[in-house]
Amino acid sequence: LCKQHKLYHTPYLNDVLYLHFQGFGRIENLDEYTGLKCLWLESNGIRKIENLGNQSQLRCLYLQQNLIKEIENLEVVPELNNLNLSNNSIEKIENLGCLAKMETLQIAHNRLKRADNIKGLLDCHSLSVLDLSYNQLDDPEIVS
């Protein structure tokens, strides 16, 4: 894949990695890619956010169009400022307080319904761009 996208063959030299549309079911085997700033993993079969411990410099993470149900394990990427979780199966926004630099969250086309499901946004103090469109948010408490 590195050759196909004209990236370095030495993993730690790459600051971007394109792994979209590959049919992956898990995030794994990225240990040597320690210099990543952007990681594209959209349109796979990923069910869980995991194994990003060596990507501490990561700024952008694209996980849209996967099978993710829970926001988790992001405390290992404290520099993250752009997260795309659109088109997954997420029912609750949670565990984002550890991302103090996150400015953009795209979480459209998920399964968010009630005010309690989006309460985790209160922990996102740097957030300036938020996309909640095409969820099932119909709870009157959301606007109060």
SELUM-824003 format. One record per residue: residue number from 1; z, y, x of N, C-alpha, C in turn. Coordinates in nm, 4 decimals, padded with zeros to 6 digits, always signed. Atoms other than C-alpha are relative to their C-alpha. Layout:
num / n.Z / n.Y / n.X / ca.Z / ca.Y / ca.X / c.Z / c.Y / c.X
NUM / Z / Y / X / Z / Y / X / Z / Y / X;
...
//
This chain:
num / n.Z / n.Y / n.X / ca.Z / ca.Y / ca.X / c.Z / c.Y / c.X
1 / +00.0000 / -00.1203 / +00.0818 / +00.0000 / +00.0000 / +00.0000 / +00.0000 / +00.1258 / +00.0856;
2 / -00.0039 / -00.1183 / -00.0863 / +00.0747 / +00.2399 / +00.2849 / -00.1389 / +00.0326 / +00.0514;
3 / +00.1354 / -00.0218 / -00.0502 / -00.2756 / +00.1925 / +00.4259 / -00.0897 / +00.0562 / -00.1099;
4 / +00.0807 / -00.0430 / +00.1148 / -00.4327 / +00.2374 / +00.0812 / +00.0226 / +00.1476 / -00.0320;
5 / -00.0325 / -00.1395 / +00.0320 / -00.2537 / +00.5725 / +00.0302 / +00.0049 / +00.0896 / +00.1240;
6 / +00.0074 / -00.0728 / -00.1272 / -00.3045 / +00.6828 / +00.3941 / +00.1372 / +00.0501 / +00.0441;
7 / -00.1358 / -00.0309 / -00.0434 / +00.0668 / +00.6746 / +00.4743 / +00.0251 / -00.0653 / +00.1358;
8 / -00.0361 / +00.0585 / -00.1287 / +00.2411 / +00.5827 / +00.7982 / +00.0363 / -00.1472 / -00.0162;
9 / -00.0350 / +00.1419 / +00.0020 / +00.2767 / +00.2136 / +00.8790 / +00.1474 / -00.0200 / +00.0363;
10 / -00.1417 / +00.0038 / -00.0333 / +00.6248 / +00.2886 / +01.0166 / +00.0767 / +00.0586 / -00.1186;
11 / -00.0608 / -00.0421 / +00.1271 / +00.8371 / +00.3052 / +00.6988 / +00.0807 / +00.1294 / +00.0041;
12 / -00.0895 / -00.1156 / +00.0011 / +01.0932 / +00.5709 / +00.8019 / -00.0730 / +00.1331 / +00.0213;
13 / +00.0764 / -00.1233 / -00.0192 / +00.8177 / +00.8239 / +00.8835 / -00.0586 / +00.0553 / -00.1301;
14 / +00.0580 / -00.0423 / +00.1275 / +00.6964 / +00.8393 / +00.5234 / +00.0989 / +00.0841 / -00.0802;
15 / -00.0859 / -00.0787 / +00.0876 / +00.8334 / +01.1141 / +00.3008 / -00.0400 / -00.0160 / -00.1468;
16 / +00.0408 / +00.0351 / +00.1365 / +00.6404 / +00.9956 / -00.0078 / -00.0382 / -00.1471 / -00.0024;
17 / +00.0397 / +00.1399 / +00.0151 / +00.5782 / +00.6477 / -00.1419 / -00.0492 / -00.0213 / -00.1424;
18 / +00.0633 / +00.0212 / +00.1299 / +00.3443 / +00.5541 / -00.4260 / +00.0061 / -00.1473 / -00.0373;
19 / -00.0158 / +00.1386 / +00.0441 / +00.4538 / +00.2340 / -00.5994 / -00.0209 / -00.0119 / -00.1506;
20 / +00.0242 / +00.0008 / +00.1436 / +00.3299 / +00.3100 / -00.9507 / -00.1082 / -00.1028 / -00.0361;
21 / +00.0969 / +00.0969 / +00.0541 / +00.1328 / +00.0613 / -01.1635 / -00.0120 / -00.1255 / +00.0862;
22 / +00.0031 / +00.1187 / -00.0860 / +00.2307 / -00.2339 / -00.9430 / +00.0604 / -00.1232 / -00.0665;
23 / -00.0598 / +00.1141 / +00.0683 / +00.4116 / -00.4557 / -01.1937 / +00.1357 / -00.0413 / +00.0545;
24 / -00.1316 / +00.0314 / -00.0545 / +00.7461 / -00.4403 / -01.0115 / +00.1042 / -00.0090 / -00.1109;
25 / -00.1083 / +00.0145 / +00.0957 / +01.0477 / -00.5615 / -01.2082 / +00.1308 / +00.0578 / +00.0513;
26 / -00.1220 / -00.0522 / -00.0627 / +01.3080 / -00.4259 / -00.9646 / -00.0354 / +00.1018 / +00.1070;
27 / +00.0113 / -00.0886 / -00.1159 / +01.3569 / -00.1486 / -00.7140 / +00.0660 / -00.0765 / +00.1145;
28 / -00.0559 / +00.0760 / -00.1123 / +01.4014 / -00.3373 / -00.3879 / -00.0892 / +00.0142 / +00.1236;
29 / +00.0713 / +00.0016 / -00.1284 / +01.2966 / -00.3675 / -00.0221 / -00.0428 / +00.1390 / +00.0475;
30 / +00.0287 / -00.1357 / -00.0464 / +01.3043 / +00.0080 / +00.0413 / +00.0934 / +00.0428 / +00.1132;
31 / -00.1028 / -00.0328 / -00.0993 / +01.5776 / -00.0088 / +00.3065 / -00.0532 / +00.0783 / +00.1199;
32 / +00.0544 / -00.0650 / -00.1196 / +01.3494 / +00.1037 / +00.5914 / -00.0646 / +00.1355 / -00.0291;
33 / +00.0639 / -00.1267 / +00.0377 / +01.2053 / +00.4007 / +00.3980 / +00.1064 / +00.1091 / -00.0140;
34 / -00.1140 / -00.0911 / +00.0014 / +01.4889 / +00.6336 / +00.4940 / -00.0379 / +00.1473 / -00.0080;
35 / +00.0423 / -00.1397 / +00.0014 / +01.2835 / +00.9539 / +00.5081 / -00.0641 / +00.0452 / -00.1301;
36 / +00.0678 / -00.0336 / +00.1255 / +01.1555 / +00.9492 / +00.1501 / +00.0580 / +00.1242 / -00.0667;
37 / -00.0388 / -00.1158 / +00.0804 / +01.1617 / +01.2740 / -00.0431 / -00.0514 / -00.0157 / -00.1433;
38 / +00.0563 / +00.0258 / +00.1335 / +00.9417 / +01.1621 / -00.3369 / -00.0370 / -00.1476 / -00.0122;
39 / +00.0261 / +00.1415 / +00.0241 / +00.9196 / +00.8147 / -00.4849 / -00.0587 / -00.0173 / -00.1393;
40 / +00.0695 / +00.0239 / +00.1266 / +00.6704 / +00.7211 / -00.7563 / +00.0120 / -00.1477 / -00.0351;
41 / -00.0194 / +00.1373 / +00.0481 / +00.7728 / +00.4075 / -00.9469 / -00.0370 / -00.0140 / -00.1477;
42 / +00.0294 / +00.0042 / +00.1424 / +00.6282 / +00.4833 / -01.2891 / -00.0949 / -00.1138 / -00.0356;
43 / +00.0873 / +00.1030 / +00.0579 / +00.4531 / +00.2291 / -01.5098 / +00.0121 / -00.1345 / +00.0715;
44 / -00.0291 / +00.1334 / -00.0501 / +00.6163 / -00.0829 / -01.3727 / +00.0809 / -00.0709 / -00.1085;
45 / -00.0862 / +00.0692 / +00.0962 / +00.8596 / -00.3215 / -01.5419 / +00.1455 / +00.0102 / +00.0414;
46 / -00.1348 / -00.0195 / -00.0546 / +01.1764 / -00.1805 / -01.3837 / +00.1012 / +00.0136 / -00.1126;
47 / -00.1035 / +00.0016 / +00.1029 / +01.4888 / -00.2465 / -01.5908 / +00.1264 / +00.0734 / +00.0419;
48 / -00.1261 / -00.0559 / -00.0490 / +01.7592 / -00.0947 / -01.3702 / -00.0259 / +00.0926 / +00.1184;
49 / +00.0051 / -00.0893 / -00.1158 / +01.7988 / +00.1996 / -01.1341 / +00.0979 / -00.0570 / +00.1029;
50 / -00.0844 / +00.0656 / -00.1008 / +01.9277 / +00.0347 / -00.8177 / -00.0666 / +00.0049 / +00.1375;
51 / +00.0494 / +00.0179 / -00.1371 / +01.8897 / -00.0132 / -00.4419 / -00.0654 / +00.1240 / +00.0604;
52 / +00.0510 / -00.1243 / -00.0582 / +01.8304 / +00.3518 / -00.3492 / +00.0956 / +00.0550 / +00.1061;
53 / -00.1036 / -00.0439 / -00.0939 / +02.1198 / +00.3704 / -00.1019 / -00.0514 / +00.0563 / +00.1305;
54 / +00.0544 / -00.0505 / -00.1260 / +01.8963 / +00.4368 / +00.1996 / -00.0936 / +00.1190 / -00.0189;
55 / +00.0875 / -00.1130 / +00.0297 / +01.7024 / +00.7159 / +00.0282 / +00.0823 / +00.1261 / -00.0286;
56 / -00.0920 / -00.1119 / +00.0222 / +01.9689 / +00.9843 / +00.0643 / -00.0690 / +00.1359 / +00.0028;
57 / +00.0743 / -00.1266 / -00.0041 / +01.7027 / +01.2551 / +00.1225 / -00.0909 / +00.0183 / -00.1216;
58 / +00.0910 / -00.0010 / +00.1142 / +01.5199 / +01.1781 / -00.2027 / +00.0193 / +00.1251 / -00.0856;
59 / -00.0033 / -00.1207 / +00.0822 / +01.4321 / +01.4918 / -00.4001 / -00.0631 / -00.0228 / -00.1376;
60 / +00.0735 / +00.0262 / +00.1250 / +01.1917 / +01.3580 / -00.6677 / -00.0075 / -00.1505 / -00.0237;
61 / +00.0039 / +00.1416 / +00.0363 / +01.2152 / +01.0259 / -00.8490 / -00.0708 / -00.0135 / -00.1335;
62 / +00.0831 / +00.0159 / +00.1187 / +00.9511 / +00.9246 / -01.1003 / +00.0111 / -00.1432 / -00.0513;
63 / -00.0263 / +00.1313 / +00.0581 / +01.0641 / +00.6328 / -01.3160 / -00.0485 / -00.0099 / -00.1445;
64 / +00.0480 / +00.0035 / +00.1373 / +00.8776 / +00.7070 / -01.6379 / -00.0807 / -00.1274 / -00.0265;
65 / +00.0743 / +00.1162 / +00.0478 / +00.7167 / +00.4267 / -01.8376 / +00.0456 / -00.1301 / +00.0673;
66 / -00.0582 / +00.1247 / -00.0458 / +00.9502 / +00.1472 / -01.7361 / +00.0838 / -00.0578 / -00.1141;
67 / -00.0828 / +00.0655 / +00.1013 / +01.2130 / -00.0601 / -01.9211 / +00.1479 / +00.0325 / +00.0193;
68 / -00.1368 / -00.0401 / -00.0340 / +01.5267 / +00.1296 / -01.8137 / +00.0785 / +00.0319 / -00.1266;
69 / -00.0867 / -00.0224 / +00.1161 / +01.8137 / +00.1286 / -02.0652 / +00.1187 / +00.0895 / +00.0322;
70 / -00.1207 / -00.0723 / -00.0387 / +02.0886 / +00.3004 / -01.8651 / -00.0247 / +00.0851 / +00.1239;
71 / +00.0058 / -00.0865 / -00.1175 / +02.1117 / +00.5927 / -01.6235 / +00.1190 / -00.0361 / +00.0877;
72 / -00.1082 / +00.0485 / -00.0869 / +02.3108 / +00.4580 / -01.3300 / -00.0429 / +00.0020 / +00.1469;
73 / +00.0203 / +00.0172 / -00.1443 / +02.3467 / +00.4311 / -00.9512 / -00.0751 / +00.1150 / +00.0678;
74 / +00.0677 / -00.1147 / -00.0597 / +02.2182 / +00.7810 / -00.8751 / +00.0898 / +00.0790 / +00.0949;
75 / -00.0911 / -00.0712 / -00.0905 / +02.5238 / +00.8930 / -00.6792 / -00.0446 / -00.0132 / +00.1463;
76 / +00.0472 / +00.0219 / -00.1371 / +02.3465 / +00.7619 / -00.3648 / -00.1171 / +00.0919 / +00.0377;
77 / +00.1101 / -00.0938 / -00.0265 / +02.0698 / +01.0271 / -00.3971 / +00.0424 / +00.1427 / -00.0370;
78 / -00.0586 / -00.1293 / +00.0367 / +02.2684 / +01.3553 / -00.3985 / -00.0961 / +00.1186 / +00.0107;
79 / +00.0965 / -00.1090 / -00.0159 / +01.9658 / +01.5694 / -00.3004 / -00.1030 / +00.0047 / -00.1130;
80 / +00.0987 / +00.0097 / +00.1072 / +01.7690 / +01.4684 / -00.6110 / -00.0023 / +00.1273 / -00.0842;
81 / +00.0099 / -00.1182 / +00.0857 / +01.6380 / +01.7721 / -00.7982 / -00.1025 / -00.0162 / -00.1120;
82 / +00.0988 / +00.0243 / +00.1044 / +01.3608 / +01.6232 / -01.0141 / +00.0042 / -00.1479 / -00.0374;
83 / -00.0124 / +00.1379 / +00.0474 / +01.4095 / +01.3094 / -01.2261 / -00.0801 / -00.0165 / -00.1276;
84 / +00.0790 / +00.0283 / +00.1190 / +01.1583 / +01.1695 / -01.4714 / +00.0332 / -00.1398 / -00.0509;
85 / -00.0376 / +00.1255 / +00.0651 / +01.2909 / +00.8983 / -01.7040 / -00.0674 / -00.0145 / -00.1365;
86 / +00.0696 / +00.0048 / +00.1287 / +01.0472 / +00.9522 / -01.9912 / -00.0569 / -00.1394 / -00.0272;
87 / +00.0595 / +00.1263 / +00.0438 / +00.9136 / +00.6572 / -02.1895 / +00.0742 / -00.1225 / +00.0534;
88 / -00.0830 / +00.1147 / -00.0308 / +01.2011 / +00.4181 / -02.1264 / +00.0762 / -00.0375 / -00.1271;
89 / -00.0800 / +00.0409 / +00.1163 / +01.4691 / +00.2737 / -02.3573 / +00.1420 / +00.0537 / +00.0091;
90 / -00.1311 / -00.0603 / -00.0240 / +01.7585 / +00.5064 / -02.2722 / +00.0588 / +00.0514 / -00.1314;
91 / -00.0678 / -00.0405 / +00.1226 / +02.0093 / +00.5584 / -02.5528 / +00.1078 / +00.1054 / +00.0231;
92 / -00.1084 / -00.0936 / -00.0297 / +02.2591 / +00.7824 / -02.3723 / -00.0238 / +00.0667 / +00.1357;
93 / +00.0071 / -00.0726 / -00.1269 / +02.2443 / +01.0533 / -02.1063 / +00.1386 / -00.0018 / +00.0613;
94 / -00.1297 / +00.0161 / -00.0666 / +02.5233 / +00.9738 / -01.8615 / -00.0205 / -00.0128 / +00.1503;
95 / -00.0024 / +00.0224 / -00.1450 / +02.6142 / +00.9483 / -01.4930 / -00.0914 / +00.0941 / +00.0783;
96 / +00.0826 / -00.0971 / -00.0707 / +02.4251 / +01.2622 / -01.3905 / +00.0821 / +00.1089 / +00.0682;
97 / -00.0871 / -00.1002 / -00.0606 / +02.7233 / +01.4715 / -01.2814 / -00.0024 / -00.0023 / +00.1515;
98 / +00.0062 / +00.0151 / -00.1455 / +02.6759 / +01.3427 / -00.9262 / -00.1232 / +00.0685 / +00.0597;
99 / +00.1237 / -00.0629 / -00.0468 / +02.3391 / +01.5217 / -00.9051 / +00.0108 / +00.1520 / -00.0130;
100 / -00.0293 / -00.1436 / +00.0069 / +02.4578 / +01.8768 / -00.8372 / -00.1237 / +00.0871 / +00.0198;
101 / +00.1200 / -00.0789 / -00.0282 / +02.1086 / +01.9900 / -00.7282 / -00.1135 / -00.0269 / -00.0984;
102 / +00.1070 / +00.0347 / +00.0928 / +01.9121 / +01.8457 / -01.0195 / -00.0368 / +00.1195 / -00.0875;
103 / +00.0511 / -00.1129 / +00.0762 / +01.6978 / +02.1173 / -01.1748 / -00.0900 / -00.0445 / -00.1154;
104 / +00.0954 / +00.0460 / +00.1011 / +01.4462 / +01.9136 / -01.3774 / +00.0325 / -00.1424 / -00.0436;
105 / -00.0212 / +00.1325 / +00.0593 / +01.5153 / +01.6224 / -01.6115 / -00.0998 / -00.0181 / -00.1134;
106 / +00.0949 / +00.0355 / +00.1047 / +01.2357 / +01.4703 / -01.8143 / +00.0453 / -00.1337 / -00.0583;
107 / -00.0541 / +00.1199 / +00.0639 / +01.3711 / +01.2191 / -02.0629 / -00.0557 / -00.0119 / -00.1428;
108 / +00.0697 / +00.0081 / +00.1284 / +01.1203 / +01.2383 / -02.3490 / -00.0308 / -00.1460 / -00.0333;
109 / +00.0409 / +00.1341 / +00.0450 / +01.0208 / +00.9320 / -02.5542 / +00.1006 / -00.1078 / +00.0384;
110 / -00.1037 / +00.1001 / -00.0201 / +01.3507 / +00.7461 / -02.5283 / +00.0654 / -00.0278 / -00.1345;
111 / -00.0687 / +00.0368 / +00.1239 / +01.6089 / +00.6355 / -02.7863 / +00.1254 / +00.0829 / -00.0233;
112 / -00.1123 / -00.0913 / +00.0203 / +01.8385 / +00.9366 / -02.7962 / +00.0015 / +00.0419 / -00.1462;
113 / -00.0069 / -00.0278 / +00.1438 / +01.9652 / +00.9983 / -03.1511 / +00.1045 / +00.1047 / -00.0371;
114 / -00.1122 / -00.0821 / +00.0455 / +02.3028 / +01.1745 / -03.1768 / +00.0484 / +00.0947 / +00.1104;
115 / -00.0577 / -00.0958 / -00.0950 / +02.4908 / +01.4596 / -03.0117 / +00.0764 / -00.0719 / +00.1107;
116 / -00.0742 / +00.0772 / -00.1006 / +02.7135 / +01.2059 / -02.8349 / -00.0927 / -00.0591 / +00.1061;
117 / +00.0955 / +00.0611 / -00.0929 / +02.4028 / +01.0558 / -02.6732 / -00.0474 / +00.0961 / +00.1083;
118 / +00.0482 / -00.0975 / -00.0985 / +02.3186 / +01.3798 / -02.4918 / +00.1132 / +00.0836 / +00.0603;
119 / -00.1157 / -00.0734 / -00.0513 / +02.6707 / +01.5003 / -02.4101 / +00.0044 / +00.0037 / +00.1527;
120 / +00.0041 / +00.0054 / -00.1458 / +02.6130 / +01.3999 / -02.0477 / -00.0739 / +00.1168 / +00.0636;
121 / +00.0703 / -00.1176 / -00.0520 / +02.3887 / +01.7057 / -02.0118 / +00.0968 / +00.1105 / +00.0410;
122 / -00.1005 / -00.1009 / -00.0346 / +02.7056 / +01.9158 / -01.9931 / +00.0430 / -00.0099 / +00.1464;
123 / -00.0344 / +00.0194 / -00.1410 / +02.7588 / +01.7721 / -01.6440 / -00.1109 / +00.0469 / +00.0940;
124 / +00.1170 / -00.0395 / -00.0796 / +02.4189 / +01.9011 / -01.5256 / -00.0043 / +00.1523 / +00.0122;
125 / -00.0192 / -00.1446 / -00.0114 / +02.5089 / +02.2510 / -01.4086 / -00.1196 / +00.0747 / +00.0583;
126 / +00.1154 / -00.0664 / -00.0617 / +02.1877 / +02.3250 / -01.2143 / -00.1284 / -00.0175 / -00.0793;
127 / +00.1184 / +00.0331 / +00.0797 / +01.9487 / +02.2045 / -01.4826 / -00.0672 / +00.1259 / -00.0551;
128 / +00.0744 / -00.1133 / +00.0544 / +01.6776 / +02.4591 / -01.5642 / -00.1205 / -00.0449 / -00.0827;
129 / +00.1118 / +00.0554 / +00.0777 / +01.4010 / +02.2353 / -01.7058 / +00.0458 / -00.1317 / -00.0616;
130 / -00.0427 / +00.1199 / +00.0724 / +01.4788 / +01.9753 / -01.9725 / -00.1030 / -00.0339 / -00.1067;
131 / +00.0926 / +00.0468 / +00.1033 / +01.2380 / +01.7702 / -02.1819 / +00.0643 / -00.1155 / -00.0755;
132 / -00.0596 / +00.0996 / +00.0899 / +01.4016 / +01.5829 / -02.4711 / -00.0953 / -00.0350 / -00.1146;
133 / +00.0934 / +00.0173 / +00.1108 / +01.0902 / +01.5721 / -02.6871 / -00.0245 / -00.1480 / -00.0326;
134 / +00.0354 / +00.1324 / +00.0504 / +00.9914 / +01.2693 / -02.8926 / +00.1126 / -00.1024 / +00.0134;
135 / -00.1130 / +00.0891 / +00.0188 / +01.3390 / +01.1238 / -02.9154 / +00.0284 / +00.0008 / -00.1496;
136 / -00.0325 / +00.0050 / +00.1428 / +01.5055 / +01.0590 / -03.2494 / +00.1226 / +00.0848 / -00.0293;
137 / -00.1151 / -00.0891 / +00.0127 / +01.7479 / +01.3503 / -03.2288 / -00.0013 / +00.0682 / -00.1366;
138 / -00.0055 / -00.0586 / +00.1335 / +01.8380 / +01.4289 / -03.5885 / +00.1431 / +00.0328 / -00.0430;
139 / -00.1400 / -00.0286 / +00.0262 / +02.2141 / +01.4852 / -03.5647 / +00.0198 / +00.1521 / -00.0063;
140 / -00.0229 / -00.1455 / +00.0113 / +02.3066 / +01.8369 / -03.6933 / +00.0969 / +00.0532 / +00.1061;
141 / -00.0961 / -00.0422 / -00.1046 / +02.5853 / +01.8480 / -03.4292 / -00.0694 / +00.0492 / +00.1269;
142 / +00.0713 / -00.0364 / -00.1224 / +02.3230 / +01.8957 / -03.1594 / -00.0189 / +00.1504 / +00.0108;
143 / +00.0249 / -00.1432 / -00.0035 / +02.2525 / +02.2552 / -03.2543 / +00.1234 / +00.0850 / -00.0198;
144 / -00.1217 / -00.0793 / +00.0219 / +02.6099 / +02.3576 / -03.3203 / +00.0825 / +00.0141 / +00.1247;
//
